[in-house]
């Protein structure tokens, strides 16, 4: 009997399969995807593949029972102007089937309407200038010709871009989601793998492309929720606007609306999806290996922060501010260089803080060494899904103090730490409390161990994924 073929689209995951590759960064999505892929492959019931970026490795490699396919990604844009501009309401995004209808459907930004708006306006300017008696005839002719030239040049530019878009739709594109053209090269890898089920962590343009591909090919697409922002209602309300990563809302709405199944990490994400988009979901929590990779250090006094150098989301600058306000405590910060400018700024600020040790990118199999030697873990993110760092801290019995987030109510309901409602003064107060009050600390530490073993054991989570995938195909 043929095994069900499952493809996980997680391009940044390669270092988590090949430890010798240390040049690329990865995040929580990739860690989660790699644990799921390796766990499912170990069970032996499914044929598991993962799409990763092309780093110069062989096109097909095998690691831990998982088949890795290298993907070159998007070498060039095929549409001008940007496919993110001039979008229409998300409700229209799903109605994209016939390329001929797409090309000849007259929109406000089509060649016909633009010519109508530009050319008569240019000739009107010519007539107005010629009629103006205050200018001599040579100046009027010069200005008139200049206006005519500008109008003609604009019309030629529009005609070129329109013809190029028509060419792309007819000969070089797989399809189109409103103004967003999906080139064949973007989806060829999915055809090569020919899986039964495609799983994409997070919500972005790649998720929308996979959703479109699965609809066209009759495949199943599983939306694997990452951050709570994956289900923001703003995507539906303002489809033309882009998020902090430059992705327009109508693409993310398309990915949500066209998923065969939504797998979320918490009750909160399930409520967001149901309330704002009317879809049901299945809750499967993030998995973690409960075995210690490093022995837990005794009597450690370090406060640990782990995240990327993205101040829009992770806010490492606030962790440095906390260290500045608490000179009596030692801080260890592991920052991956996602935003180079912020990364360099954090390094400069850390040099002036004797109580801060700032570390750059750390291989995944060595990260837990820093959790094993920490007393307290802090988080300063604007939003999260369910970060692996919370589970790594919980695994070692390290209480968590978060400035704003509380994934799955791990901190407030399950007693694993505290959240501070985005108030810096409260963050300072809670850090001092957990560092000085041994009774409160030990209580939270025990709750961390209980919570992680009860809800996030990798062995239990992988079986849940296997059952869900099999039932989806059944």
N, C-alpha and C positions, 0 to 999 in steps of 0.2 A: 504494500500500500504506500502510495506517494505521501511524503511528509508535507504538511502545510508550509509554504515558503513565506517567511516573514522578513521584511526589509526595514531596518531602522535608519532613517536619514539623519545622521548626526556628524556633519563634516569635521568638527573640531576634535573628534574623539580619538584620533590616531595615537597620540602619546599614551593613552590609557590602555592600549593593546600592545604597543611596542615601546617599552620603557626606555630604550636607547635613543628614541627621538625626543629631544628636550627643547627644541627650538620653538614649538608652537604652544600657545596658551589654551586653556580649556576652563570650563566653569561647571556649575552644578548640573546643568542639562546633560553635559557630556558624561559626567560621573554616573548619573542616574542611568543614562542610556547604556553605558558600558557594563554596569552591574546587571541590568536586565538581560542584555544580549548574552553575556557569559553564563548567567544563571540558566536561561532558557536552553542554550546550547548544551549545557551540562546535563539537563534533563533528558535530552536525546529524542524528544517527541516532535520537535519542530526543526525546520531547516532555517537557520538564522544567518542573515547577512547585514552588514553595516556599510553605508556609504560614507567615506571620509575624503578629505582633501587630498589632492595629488602632491606629495612632498618629494617626489622622485623615486618612490618605492615601486615595486611591481604592481601592475594593474590589479591583479588578484593575489591576495595573501590570506593565510589561515593562521589565526591566533586564538587559542583557548576554545577551539571548536567552532569559532565564528569566521565566516568568509568576509573579508574586507575588500571592497571595490574602491579603487582610487578614482577621484572625479576632479576634472580640471576646473569645473565651475563656470563662471560667466566671463568669457574673455572680452566681450565688447557688447555695447548696447545696440539693439536693432531698431529702435524707434526714435525718431526726433519729431517734435521736442520730447522731453522726459515723459515716460509713460505715467508718471505720478500726477501730471498736471491735467486740468480740465476734466476731472472725474465727475461722474454722475452718481446719484444716490445708490447706496449699496443694494437696494432692492432689485436693481436692474443688472447686477453683476452676474447673476446665475444664468441669465438669458443670453448666452454666448454660444452659438452652435454653427451658424452658417457664415463663412468668411465673406461670401459675396454680399450678403445683407449688411455685414459689418462695414464693408468698404463703401458701399453706395448709400448708406443711411446718412441723411443730411443732418449734421449737428451744428451747433453754434460756432464750433471751431473748424468747420470744414472749409475746403478751398472755395466753394461757391459763395458762402456767406462772407468769408474774409475778403474776397475780391470785391464783393458788393460794398463792403464797408470802406475799403481802402481806395480803389481806383476813382470812383466819383468824387471822393473827398479831395484827392490830389488835383483833379481837373477843375474842381470848384475853386481851389486856391489859385490855379493858373489864371482863371477868368477874373478873380477878384483883384489879383495883382495887376493884370493888364488894364483893368478898369480904373485903377487908382491913378488919378492924374498927377499926384504929387511926385511920382517917380518918372524919370525919363524912360524912353522906350527901350533903350539897351538894357537897363537894370531890370525892367519888367520882363523882357524876353529871357534874361539870364535866370532870374528867380523862377519864372515859369518852367523853364527847361529843368532846373534843379528839382523842382517839386515833382515834375513828371518822371524824372530819373529815379527819385526816391520811391515813388509809387510803383514803378515798373520793377525795381530791384526787390521790393517787398513781395510783390506778386510772384516773381520768379522763385524767391526763397520758399514761399508757401507751396508753390507747385512742386518744387523739388522734394520738400519734406513729405508732402502728401503722396507723391508717386513712390517715394521710398517706403513709406508705411504700407502702401498697397502691395509693393513687391514683397515686403517682409511677410505680410499676412498670407499671400498666395503661395510663396515659394520657400520661405525660410522659417515660418513660425508653426508651432504646434496648435496654437489657439490664442485667444484673447479674452482677458477679463476687463471689460470696459476699455479704458485707454492703455491698459497694461498688456503688452505683447509678450507671449511666452515663446521664445525661440526653440527650435527643435533640439539644439545642443543642450538646453537646460533639462530636458526630460529624456534624452536618449539613454542615459544610464538606467532609468527605471524600466524601459523596455528591455534593455539587455538583461537585467536581473529577472524580470518577469515574475515578481512575487505575487502571492495571493493577497497579502496584507502589507500595507505601508504604514509605518509609525513615524510621526514627526514630533519631536519635543518642541514646545513653544509655539508662538503665533508670529508669523512674519511672512515675507513674500515667498519664501521657499515652501512654506506650508500651503499657501494658496495654490502654488504651481502643482504640488503633489495632489491636492484636492481636485484640481481640474483634470490632471492626468488620470486619476482613479475613476472619475466620472466617465471620462472618454473611453477608458479601457475596461470598465466593469470590474474594477478592483475595490478592495475595502481600504478605507483611510481612517486611521485612528489618530485623533487629536490628543496628544499627551501634554496636558497643561503644565506649564512651568511656573511663571510668575502670576500673581493675581491680576496683573495688568493684561494678561492674555485675553481676559473677558471684559475689558473696559467697555462700557456702554457708549463712550465717545466715538468708538469706531463706527457704530451705526448712526449716531446722531450727526457726526461730522466726517463723512466718508472721504472728503477731499483733503483733510488735514493729515499731517504726518506725525508720527510719534517721535520720541527722543532718539530713536535709531534711524529715522528717515523713511519709515515705511508708511504708506497711506492707509487710512482706516478702511477703505473699501476692500482692500486685499485681505485684511485680517477678518473682516466680516465674512468674506467669501469662504475663508478657511473654516470659520466657526460653523457657518450654515451648511456646509457641504461635507462635514465629517460623518462617517458611518457610525462612529462611537467616540464619546468623550471620556477620557480617563483623567480624573482630577485627584489632587493630593489631599484635599481637606473638605470639610463640610462647607466652609466659607466659599471655596471656589465653586462647589456644586450649587450653592445658593445664588452666586453671581450669574452663572450660566443660565439657571432656570428663570431668574427674575428678569434679566436683561435680554435674553435671546430665546427663552421658552424651550430649551433643550434639556433633556435628562442626561445624567452621567453616572458613572460608576467610580466610587472612591477607592483608590489603591494608593496607599501611603508609600513614601520613598523607602527604598531598601538600604540596609547597611549591614556589613559583615561585623558581627558582634565579637569576633576574636580580636584580641589585642595584637597589634603589629609591634608595639613597643611597650615595655613595662611602665606602669604608672609611677611617676616620681613621687617621693614622699616630701612633705614640707616645702613644696614649691610656692613661690609668691608672685609668679608672673601673671600679668593680665594680657590675654591674647586677643588680637583682632586679625581676621583673614578676609580678604576680598580683592576686588579689582580697583584700579586707579580711575574709576569713573565717578566723579563727584556729583553727577546728576542722579545716580542711583545708590551707590555704595557709600559715598561721603567719607572717604578716609581723612579728609581735613578735619572732620569733627572728632575723629578718634585722636588726632594729634592735639586738638584743643582740649580734650579730656585729659590727656597726659600732661599738658601744660598746667591744668588746674589741680592735678593730683601729683605733685612732684615726689611725694613720699612713696609712691608705688612704681614698680618696674613694668613697662609695657613692651610687648613683642608684637610687631606688625608685619604680616606677610602680605605684600602688595604685588599683584600681577600687573604688568604694564599695558593695560587696555587703552588708556589715554596717556600718551607720552608726556604731554605738557603737565598734567596733574601728577604723574609719576615722578617727574624731575622736581616739581615743586615740593612734594612730600619729602623727598630725600634732602632737599635744602633745609626745610623746616626741622627735620629730625636731627640734623647735625647740631642744632642749637638746644636740643633737649637731651640732657644726659641720662634721663630715665627711659629713653626710647631706643629699642634695637629694631631697625627697619631692615627687612629681608625681602629680596626680590622673588622671582618665580621659584617655586619649590616643586620637584617631581611629586606626583600624587602619592606614590608609595612611601614618601618621606614626610608628608604633611602631618600625619598622626604623631610623629615624634614631638611636635610642638604642642599638640593637645595633651600628650602624656606628661609634659613638663609644665603645664599651666594650672593655675588655681581658679581663674575666672575667665569666661569668654564674653566679649562684648560685640554688639552689632549696631551699626549706625545707618542701615539701609533705609531708603524711602519706602520701598516695597520689596517683598520677596514672594516666592511660592512656598516651597518648604526646603530651605537651604541644607545642603549636606553638612555644612559646618555645624549646624545645630545638633545633628545626629552624631557627628564625631565628638562634639563636646559632651553630649549625653552619654555616649558609650563609655567615656572615661570618668563619668560622674562629676562633670564640671558644670556648676550652675551658670546660667546665661542671663545677662542683663542687656536688653535691647532698647535702643532709643525710641523706636516706633513700632516695629512689627511684633507679631505674636502668632507664628504659623501654627494652625491647628489648635490654637489655645494651649500650646505646650507649656507656656510660662505661667499663665494665670489660672487655667483650669486644672492642669496637671502638676502645678507646683514646682516646675523646673527652673524658676528664676523670676525675673520681673521685666515688665515693659513700662516705658516712661512717657507715653503719649506725646512723643517728640519734644519733650521739655529737657533742655540740657541740665538745668539745676537738679531735676529729679534723677537724671542719669548719674550725676556726681554723687548724690545722696545714696542711691542704691549701690553703687560700686563700693563706697565706704562701708555701708552696712554689711554687705556680703564678705568683704575682706576682713572685717573686725569682729563680727558676731558669729562665733563658731557654732552655736546651736542652730541658728538659721541656715548657715552654710551647709552643715551636715544633713539637715532635713531636705534641702533642695538637691543636694548631691545624690541622696538615696532615691528621690523622686525621678531624677534624670535616668538612673540605671533601670528603674522599674518601667518607666514610660517607653524607653527605646526597645527594651527586650519584649515588651508586650505588643507594641504596634509596628515596629520597623525591622524585625528580624528578616534578613535577606532570604532565608530558606522559605519562609511563609509567603513573602511577597511574590517571589518568582512563581510559585504554584498558582497564585491568584492570577497573574498575567497569563499563564498557560491556559487556565480554565476559560478566561475571558476571550482569548483569541480563538480557541476551539469552538466556543459557543457562537461567536460572531460568524464563523464560516459555516457552522451547522445550519 
